[in-house]
């Protein structure tokens, strides 16, 4: 809540330097008027000239409290003004009283700021009617105007100033809140961009590095020169492709930084699509041949179906990461990639999971009891994040094998018991839901 100034309950007792200056100027000015014999009234009951200085001194003391104790100062000032009417009076005392009425509205509590102007109106009307009724003279109107100038005018000015200060404080608070929300949005955008970059790096590089690690192990353990040359060829091919993708990503990041520095909108980056899925499967088939994996692509979508770019990118990366995990962890057998659609686009990747390799799904050991390639679990997290951004569904885990594949798989791998590891993602293809990444607050 804004009080328009300093509240009486929390204000310090030490006078503000501006209040001290007003008190000193008022005292010096009033003393100068008294010395020159410039009074506001003629003969009064307390006619001794020096008595005029007493209300003046009390009013100057009240000025010291105008900001720290405005209501107390106003009460003392009212008593001093009444006492001044019994002396010859001085203009400085009257002017300081109007200042204290103004300060009472500006620096007091919100409740006091409401009743002080009302009291000024009531005093003005009451004094005018009382004098008019007592003396039956039109001079009462002039008295009412004088009382209004002393009380109502400074109170109204104080209300205007207090309202302006409250509006300024509210605008300042809104600006601070807007700046805070902007900073929170900026941090969220930075975090989302970092997560996106982490997913892209993992999905692009993990596949190639996994193939390199597996074939490097094979080249070390196999004594056949021909097999070693084939393994080294695969290693070189994956190294070159991984390096090319890293350079492409770095180029995109530098281009985005340059666009941001120039204030220009970044151009949409070239992203993988489902048209390149066949090449991805061929590469996985080559990389997994040495491990006894057969990769099969089953695309049941309608021919020529067009999907939003975010959906195609997410589907491509999910297949890429699933094939990488199969290359690292799956038992020998068939790895099947199936696409179905169009609404939603369903991506299903199954790979064999054998009992002779407990923990194979977690990537604990390879065929010879040694790790094929280390796994961190970041791939599953990245796939789940991609699907969540599009508002889809995602599951990953071991499942019982279907009847249509159990026989052929059992024939391929004697130890296979009909279980497989399944990654399944349902991606909505509605343009309204995939036009931009979803952001959540809270």
Wavefront OBJ file of the C-alpha trace (Angstrom):
o trace
v 0.000 0.000 0.000
v 1.265 3.446 -0.851
v 0.937 6.205 1.759
v 2.174 9.044 -0.435
v 5.036 9.864 1.878
v 6.394 8.955 5.310
v 3.939 7.355 7.724
v 3.820 8.481 11.322
v 4.273 4.949 12.684
v 7.603 4.353 10.970
v 9.081 7.839 10.533
v 12.322 8.712 12.331
v 12.244 11.349 15.085
v 15.176 13.234 13.587
v 13.886 16.224 11.556
v 14.490 16.260 7.842
v 16.975 18.878 6.674
v 14.315 20.560 4.510
v 12.042 20.854 7.537
v 14.835 22.437 9.535
v 15.399 24.908 6.702
v 11.692 25.837 6.612
v 11.640 26.333 10.383
v 14.713 28.573 10.331
v 13.423 30.649 7.393
v 10.014 31.001 9.074
v 11.556 32.071 12.354
v 13.881 34.617 10.737
v 11.110 35.950 8.486
v 8.603 36.250 11.313
v 11.153 37.951 13.558
v 11.968 40.438 10.803
v 8.271 41.280 10.321
v 7.859 41.690 14.083
v 10.902 43.972 14.273
v 9.488 46.143 11.475
v 6.114 46.286 13.222
v 4.290 44.533 10.376
v 1.437 42.710 12.100
v -1.705 41.107 10.714
v -4.047 42.415 13.436
v -4.658 45.506 15.491
v -5.507 45.728 19.166
v -5.813 42.332 20.837
v -6.234 41.143 24.455
v -2.558 40.170 24.540
v -1.261 43.419 23.142
v 2.358 43.165 24.276
v 4.465 43.033 21.075
v 6.781 40.320 22.335
v 3.859 37.899 22.847
v 3.560 37.660 19.050
v 6.835 35.763 19.022
v 5.486 32.905 21.172
v 3.015 31.457 18.592
v 5.677 32.045 15.955
v 8.235 29.983 17.895
v 5.725 27.174 18.515
v 4.824 27.129 14.805
v 8.522 26.895 13.896
v 8.879 23.951 16.294
v 5.928 22.233 14.599
v 7.662 22.704 11.232
v 10.454 20.442 12.486
v 7.884 17.611 12.764
v 6.025 18.216 9.494
v 7.535 15.155 7.787
v 8.266 12.823 10.710
v 5.112 13.455 12.811
v 2.693 15.281 10.504
v -0.472 14.836 12.589
v 1.244 15.934 15.790
v 2.687 18.937 13.980
v -0.749 19.864 12.600
v -2.345 19.702 16.046
v 0.364 21.907 17.579
v 0.093 24.304 14.627
v -3.681 24.627 15.066
v -3.216 25.526 18.741
v -0.481 28.037 17.853
v -2.722 29.646 15.203
v -5.568 30.051 17.714
v -3.151 31.612 20.214
v -1.861 33.909 17.486
v -5.359 35.391 17.129
v -5.071 36.841 20.647
v -1.829 38.643 19.764
v -1.029 41.151 17.059
v -0.034 38.231 14.829
v 2.439 37.842 12.022
v 2.121 36.637 8.422
v 4.902 34.040 8.890
v 2.803 32.147 11.444
v -0.144 31.923 9.040
v 1.985 30.789 6.098
v 3.661 28.067 8.153
v 0.220 26.818 9.256
v -0.877 26.371 5.636
v 2.343 24.444 4.972
v 1.616 22.142 7.905
v -1.911 21.454 6.608
v -0.351 20.505 3.269
v 2.247 18.304 4.993
v -0.458 16.630 7.069
v -2.132 15.376 3.886
v 1.048 14.429 2.012
v 3.071 12.733 4.749
v 0.450 11.239 7.082
v -1.388 7.934 6.823
v -3.926 7.231 4.114
v -6.823 7.569 6.580
v -5.604 10.954 7.817
v -5.096 12.116 4.249
v -8.796 11.446 3.655
v -10.256 13.170 6.701
v -8.067 16.303 6.757
v -9.629 17.779 3.555
v -13.090 16.869 4.842
v -12.357 18.601 8.135
v -11.137 21.662 6.218
v -14.404 21.809 4.266
v -16.445 21.398 7.449
v -14.434 24.113 9.251
v -14.812 26.538 6.357
v -18.567 26.051 6.099
v -19.100 26.040 9.878
v -17.105 29.225 10.506
v -18.895 31.053 7.710
v -22.350 30.067 8.937
v -21.482 30.776 12.580
v -20.229 34.298 11.896
v -23.131 34.981 9.552
v -25.629 33.839 12.165
v -23.958 35.738 15.002
v -23.329 39.094 13.308
v -25.788 39.048 10.379
v -23.077 40.617 8.246
v -21.844 39.783 4.775
v -18.310 40.007 6.113
v -18.818 36.377 7.146
v -18.339 35.419 3.507
v -14.881 36.984 3.487
v -14.088 35.171 6.696
v -15.113 31.887 5.082
v -12.857 32.607 2.110
v -9.969 33.320 4.473
v -10.548 30.097 6.407
v -10.745 28.192 3.122
v -7.442 29.659 1.970
v -5.846 28.669 5.257
v -7.174 25.101 5.393
v -8.982 23.848 2.290
v -6.555 25.184 -0.324
v -3.398 23.572 1.145
v -5.325 20.350 1.915
v -6.525 20.134 -1.705
v -3.001 20.766 -2.946
v -1.737 18.015 -0.661
v -4.331 15.585 -2.035
v -3.206 16.325 -5.595
v 0.473 15.862 -4.733
v -0.194 12.672 -2.785
v -2.251 11.217 -5.658
v 0.527 12.050 -8.108
v 3.114 10.372 -5.898
v 0.966 7.270 -5.538
v 0.570 7.084 -9.305
v 4.331 7.492 -9.753
v 5.031 4.776 -7.180
v 2.531 2.442 -8.864
v 4.108 3.112 -12.273
v 7.570 2.483 -10.819
v 6.394 -0.792 -9.259
v 4.837 -1.894 -12.548
v 8.077 -1.053 -14.348
v 10.070 -3.100 -11.834
v 7.653 -6.013 -12.151
v 7.821 -5.794 -15.943
v 11.613 -5.783 -15.800
v 11.549 -8.780 -13.446
v 9.195 -10.710 -15.730
v 11.356 -9.818 -18.721
v 14.427 -11.125 -16.895
v 12.593 -14.333 -15.964
v 11.502 -14.773 -19.577
v 15.057 -14.156 -20.727
v 16.425 -16.746 -18.319
v 13.749 -19.237 -19.378
v 14.551 -18.593 -23.041
v 18.264 -19.058 -22.383
v 17.581 -22.279 -20.467
v 15.328 -23.590 -23.222
v 17.930 -22.736 -25.864
v 20.673 -24.440 -23.871
v 18.485 -27.544 -23.485
v 17.770 -27.517 -27.234
v 21.488 -27.211 -28.024
v 22.253 -30.054 -25.611
v 19.681 -32.280 -27.327
v 21.024 -31.409 -30.776
v 24.623 -32.077 -29.745
v 23.720 -35.364 -28.115
v 21.582 -36.592 -31.001
v 24.092 -35.600 -33.686
v 27.288 -36.773 -32.037
v 26.238 -39.746 -29.912
v 25.360 -41.894 -32.924
v 28.740 -41.428 -34.578
v 30.762 -41.735 -31.375
v 28.919 -44.920 -30.394
v 29.727 -46.489 -33.763
v 33.355 -45.404 -33.402
v 33.611 -46.896 -29.908
v 32.055 -50.217 -30.926
v 34.142 -50.695 -34.062
v 37.295 -49.556 -32.276
v 36.714 -52.314 -29.704
v 36.134 -54.797 -32.525
v 39.303 -53.711 -34.344
v 41.319 -54.254 -31.169
v 39.872 -57.688 -30.386
v 39.611 -59.243 -33.882
v 42.739 -60.685 -35.391
v 41.402 -60.762 -38.955
v 43.119 -57.959 -40.966
v 40.147 -57.680 -43.326
v 37.681 -57.256 -40.470
v 39.984 -54.712 -38.841
v 40.177 -52.700 -42.074
v 36.380 -52.732 -42.343
v 36.077 -51.558 -38.728
v 38.591 -48.774 -39.332
v 36.680 -47.745 -42.459
v 33.487 -47.428 -40.459
v 35.356 -45.480 -37.774
v 36.710 -43.055 -40.361
v 33.308 -42.587 -41.999
v 31.602 -41.830 -38.680
v 34.429 -39.505 -37.641
v 34.098 -37.480 -40.823
v 30.307 -37.311 -40.577
v 30.412 -36.364 -36.896
v 32.964 -33.635 -37.592
v 30.842 -32.284 -40.450
v 27.743 -32.119 -38.251
v 29.686 -30.422 -35.466
v 30.949 -27.810 -37.939
v 27.406 -27.284 -39.209
v 26.103 -26.724 -35.692
v 28.920 -24.304 -34.857
v 28.201 -22.410 -38.073
v 24.538 -22.124 -37.152
v 25.411 -20.846 -33.672
v 27.783 -18.225 -35.062
v 25.194 -17.115 -37.616
v 22.579 -16.793 -34.887
v 24.975 -14.732 -32.759
v 25.702 -12.428 -35.695
v 22.000 -11.940 -36.405
v 21.330 -11.194 -32.743
v 24.182 -8.659 -32.628
v 22.806 -6.881 -35.702
v 19.236 -7.002 -34.375
v 18.053 -9.057 -37.331
v 15.742 -12.013 -37.167
v 17.561 -15.294 -37.448
v 16.879 -17.312 -40.583
v 15.408 -20.777 -40.031
v 18.199 -23.325 -39.876
v 18.247 -26.354 -42.116
v 17.046 -29.273 -40.002
v 16.869 -33.001 -40.737
v 13.538 -34.287 -42.063
v 11.938 -37.687 -42.446
v 13.086 -37.758 -46.084
v 16.552 -38.529 -44.770
v 15.327 -41.375 -42.581
v 16.251 -44.051 -45.122
v 19.863 -42.849 -45.171
v 19.900 -42.842 -41.374
v 18.622 -46.428 -41.289
v 21.187 -47.513 -43.899
v 23.960 -46.001 -41.817
v 22.668 -47.742 -38.666
v 22.433 -51.010 -40.609
v 26.092 -50.675 -41.612
v 27.212 -49.751 -38.106
v 25.252 -52.573 -36.465
v 26.159 -55.374 -38.862
v 29.208 -56.317 -36.805
v 27.010 -56.639 -33.681
v 24.441 -58.896 -35.355
v 21.801 -56.209 -35.708
v 19.450 -55.999 -38.688
v 17.733 -52.625 -38.998
v 14.370 -52.563 -40.800
v 12.373 -49.453 -41.751
v 8.566 -49.843 -41.878
v 7.006 -46.576 -43.087
v 3.212 -46.989 -43.008
v 2.419 -43.313 -43.615
v 0.464 -42.049 -46.583
v 2.763 -41.264 -49.521
v 3.545 -37.562 -49.959
v 2.193 -36.565 -46.539
v 3.647 -33.239 -45.377
v 4.286 -32.648 -41.688
v 5.252 -29.516 -39.725
v 9.021 -28.981 -39.510
v 9.168 -29.349 -35.676
v 7.390 -32.707 -35.906
v 9.723 -34.034 -38.607
v 12.791 -32.887 -36.668
v 11.549 -34.497 -33.444
v 10.666 -37.767 -35.205
v 14.046 -37.891 -36.957
v 15.951 -37.270 -33.724
v 13.903 -39.859 -31.829
v 14.687 -42.496 -34.446
v 18.343 -41.448 -34.507
v 18.712 -41.676 -30.738
v 16.797 -44.978 -30.574
v 19.099 -46.500 -33.192
v 22.114 -45.214 -31.292
v 20.834 -46.864 -28.097
v 20.156 -50.103 -29.994
v 23.684 -50.039 -31.388
v 25.075 -49.651 -27.871
v 22.763 -51.906 -25.864
v 20.614 -54.250 -27.986
v 21.103 -57.995 -28.268
v 21.680 -59.427 -31.768
v 18.498 -59.511 -33.821
v 16.125 -57.234 -35.665
v 15.736 -53.554 -34.885
v 12.491 -52.300 -36.380
v 11.635 -48.652 -37.027
v 7.945 -48.074 -37.720
v 6.182 -44.829 -38.665
v 2.401 -44.506 -38.748
v 0.131 -41.524 -39.137
v -0.874 -38.974 -40.043
v -2.582 -37.778 -36.816
v -0.820 -38.323 -34.588
v 2.469 -39.340 -36.110
v 3.492 -42.497 -34.248
v 7.165 -43.425 -34.082
v 7.980 -46.890 -32.709
v 11.466 -48.377 -32.475
v 11.894 -51.905 -31.098
v 15.148 -53.730 -30.415
v 15.803 -57.184 -28.929
v 16.508 -57.503 -25.241
v 18.091 -60.834 -24.237
v 18.343 -62.539 -20.841
v 21.993 -63.421 -21.360
v 22.719 -59.723 -21.051
v 21.039 -58.534 -17.864
v 21.056 -54.765 -17.802
v 21.485 -54.560 -21.562
v 18.817 -51.936 -21.736
v 20.880 -49.809 -19.437
v 24.020 -50.398 -21.426
v 25.913 -52.276 -18.746
v 27.648 -54.940 -20.818
v 28.238 -56.094 -24.365
v 28.320 -59.524 -25.907
v 31.702 -60.420 -24.455
v 30.936 -59.029 -20.995
v 32.621 -55.723 -21.810
v 30.784 -52.451 -22.391
v 30.022 -51.687 -26.014
v 29.676 -47.964 -25.348
v 28.915 -46.007 -22.183
v 25.423 -44.620 -21.669
v 24.350 -41.664 -19.499
v 20.554 -41.719 -19.885
v 20.584 -38.278 -21.504
v 19.170 -39.704 -24.724
v 15.882 -40.802 -23.149
v 15.607 -37.449 -21.371
v 16.188 -35.594 -24.627
v 13.560 -37.656 -26.472
v 11.009 -37.085 -23.715
v 11.714 -33.346 -23.789
v 11.243 -33.166 -27.551
v 7.887 -34.917 -27.332
v 6.758 -32.809 -24.355
v 7.508 -29.575 -26.239
v 5.094 -30.692 -28.952
v 2.440 -31.876 -26.506
v 2.745 -35.543 -27.456
v 3.129 -38.817 -25.563
v 6.307 -40.807 -24.952
v 7.118 -44.207 -23.448
v 10.299 -46.249 -23.350
v 10.932 -49.585 -21.697
v 10.923 -53.370 -22.021
v 7.830 -55.062 -23.435
v 6.798 -58.601 -24.296
v 7.404 -59.490 -27.953
v 4.483 -59.633 -30.368
v 3.384 -62.918 -31.930
v 4.126 -61.732 -35.433
v 7.839 -61.348 -34.669
v 8.483 -63.800 -31.854
v 9.129 -66.837 -34.078
v 11.530 -65.206 -36.505
v 13.410 -63.480 -33.709
v 13.730 -66.674 -31.709
v 15.191 -68.333 -34.798
v 17.695 -65.540 -35.237
v 18.899 -65.566 -31.674
v 18.522 -68.714 -29.599
v 18.709 -66.958 -26.262
v 16.056 -64.406 -27.198
v 12.918 -64.894 -25.065
v 10.431 -62.672 -26.895
v 11.136 -59.471 -24.957
v 12.260 -56.280 -26.572
v 13.013 -52.679 -25.714
v 10.410 -50.331 -27.209
v 10.521 -46.592 -27.711
v 7.140 -45.193 -28.708
v 6.306 -41.524 -29.352
v 3.035 -39.964 -30.465
v 3.521 -36.552 -32.072
v 0.538 -34.290 -32.887
v 0.743 -32.929 -36.423
v -1.724 -30.056 -36.087
v -0.048 -26.836 -37.270
v -1.623 -24.874 -34.410
v 0.027 -27.062 -31.786
v 3.440 -27.387 -33.435
v 4.042 -23.913 -34.836
v 6.145 -22.910 -31.824
v 7.629 -24.677 -28.774
v 5.387 -24.735 -25.781
v 6.489 -22.828 -22.694
v 5.176 -23.260 -19.211
v 5.532 -20.947 -16.197
v 5.607 -21.925 -12.573
l 1 2 3 4 5 6 7 8 9 10 11 12 13 14 15 16 17 18 19 20 21 22 23 24 25 26 27 28 29 30 31 32 33 34 35 36 37 38 39 40 41 42 43 44 45 46 47 48 49 50 51 52 53 54 55 56 57 58 59 60 61 62 63 64 65 66 67 68 69 70 71 72 73 74 75 76 77 78 79 80 81 82 83 84 85 86 87 88 89 90 91 92 93 94 95 96 97 98 99 100 101 102 103 104 105 106 107 108 109 110 111 112 113 114 115 116 117 118 119 120 121 122 123 124 125 126 127 128 129 130 131 132 133 134 135 136 137 138 139 140 141 142 143 144 145 146 147 148 149 150 151 152 153 154 155 156 157 158 159 160 161 162 163 164 165 166 167 168 169 170 171 172 173 174 175 176 177 178 179 180 181 182 183 184 185 186 187 188 189 190 191 192 193 194 195 196 197 198 199 200 201 202 203 204 205 206 207 208 209 210 211 212 213 214 215 216 217 218 219 220 221 222 223 224 225 226 227 228 229 230 231 232 233 234 235 236 237 238 239 240 241 242 243 244 245 246 247 248 249 250 251 252 253 254 255 256 257 258 259 260 261 262 263 264 265 266 267 268 269 270 271 272 273 274 275 276 277 278 279 280 281 282 283 284 285 286 287 288 289 290 291 292 293 294 295 296 297 298 299 300 301 302 303 304 305 306 307 308 309 310 311 312 313 314 315 316 317 318 319 320 321 322 323 324 325 326 327 328 329 330 331 332 333 334 335 336 337 338 339 340 341 342 343 344 345 346 347 348 349 350 351 352 353 354 355 356 357 358 359 360 361 362 363 364 365 366 367 368 369 370 371 372 373 374 375 376 377 378 379 380 381 382 383 384 385 386 387 388 389 390 391 392 393 394 395 396 397 398 399 400 401 402 403 404 405 406 407 408 409 410 411 412 413 414 415 416 417 418 419 420 421 422 423 424 425 426 427 428 429 430 431 432 433 434 435 436 437 438 439 440 441 442
